[in-house]
Amino acid sequence: MMISKGLLPCPFCGGKGYLHKATHSSMRFVLCTGCGVTTRSYSTEEKAAAAWNMRKNEVQEDDR
């Protein structure tokens, strides 16, 4: 499954990011089709997308 709606361009190459489901688990991650960079795996699509869309100067509540 690949979903790109709502994802920002890759912060490294400007490529398109897509949400993927890990092959042998229910974990989700985002993969850039341009340079291949990925997020770590997350339990939900929303968490994976939020991690992908976070940029250097932003702080998440969980990081405080």
ABEGO torsion letter per residue (X at the ends): XBBABGBBBBAAAGBBBBBBBBAABABBBBBBAAAGBBBBBBABAAAAAAAAABBAABBBAAAX
